[in-house]
Amino acid sequence: MDLSILNEQGGGDNPLLPESRKECREMMITLQSEITAIRDQIATADLQRQATGGRIDAAWFHRARTALRHKQERLARFKEHIRSLPGDRQERKQRLKDAIIEVLRADYDDDEWRQVLDEAHDILEGKVA
């Protein structure tokens, strides 16, 4: 049984989170592959246990399950963190809408702009078919 993945601590319980989406994605990919490797090791040990009628080393199994849980928790932290980093699709969409409004606003006086806003509200509320 490979203990290298189980023994790796990877920065402790509260590692610094990356500042870029790219770094965050790379760490998430690494964690996902480590999680898969641990699951594979547990499954392999279970198959060997079934084939031989023996037992799984309880200490190893506990370490494997604990490592799996910690890596899953760390992956969840990365997933939450990546949502807060710049470049999120929702943020980009909102900035695009603001830029469109800024470009178009210059072409309308106050009364015309009010009409545009009223029409947009009607569309939003489903009053226009």
N, C-alpha and C positions, 0 to 999 in steps of 0.2 A: 504494500500500500504506500502510495506516494504521500509523504508528510510535508513536502515543500510548500504546498499551497496552504495547508493547515497552519503551518508555523509562521507564515508571513503575516506581519502585523500591519504593514502598509500605512504607517503614520499614526498609529494609536487610535484612540476612540474618537478624537475630534480633530481630524486632519484639516489643514487649510484647504479651502475650496478654490478651484481654479478661477481665474478672472476672465477667461475667454470661453466662448461656446465650444470652440475647437478642442481646447484642452479638456473641457468637461466631457465632451462626447468621447474623446480618447479614453479617459478614465472610466467612463461608463462601459465602453466596449471591453476594456480589460476586466472590470469587475464582473460583467456578464459571462465572460469566458471562464473566469475563476469559479464562479457559481456553478457553471455547467460542469467543470472538471470535478468539483467536490460532489455534485450530485452523481456523476458517473462513478466516482470512487465508492460512494455509499451503495449504489446499485450493484456494482461489481462485487463488493464484499457480501452483499445480501445473496447474490446468485451463488457465490462460493459457499456460503453458509447452507443454502438450500441443497446444493449438489453434494456436499460432504456430510450434511447432517450435523455440522459442528456449530460453533457459536462465534459471534462477532466479538472482537475485543471491545469490551464496554468502554474502556478509557478512550480508545481510538474513536469509537462511534460518538462519544460525547464531544470530543474535540472537533470532529468533522461537523456535527450538527451545530455546535457553537460557532465555528468558523463560517458555516453557511449562513446562519442567522445574522452575524455581524456584517458579512459582505452584502446581504440583502438589505439590511438597514442602511448601510453606507450608500448603496446604489439608490435607495429611495431619497436620501439626502441630496445626492447629485441630481436626480430627476427634478426635485423641488428647486434646487439652486439654479439649474439651467433655465428654468422658466423666468427667473428674475434677471437674467443677463440681457444686455442690449442685443437687439437684433431679432427679438421675438416677432413672429409673424403678425400678431395682433397689433403690436406697437408700430410696426412698419406700415400696416394698413391704415392705422389712425393718422400717422404722419403724412401719408399720401393724401388722405381726405383733407387734412389741414392745408396741404400745399395746393390742392385743387381749389379749395375755397379761397385761398389767398390770391391765386391767379385770377379766378372769375370775379371776385369781389371788386376788383379795380375797374371792371367793365360796366358796373351797375351803379346808379345813384341809389339813395336810401329807399325811395318808394319802390323802385324796381327790385331791389334786393329783398325788401319785405315780401313782395309778391313771390319771388323765388322761394323764400323760406316757407311761406304759406303753402305753396304747391308741394314742397318737399315734405312738410308735415302731413298734408293730405295723403300723399303716397305712403308715408310711414304708417299712418293709421288705417290704410286700406280704403280710403274714400274715393280713390281714383282707380278705375278698372284698367 
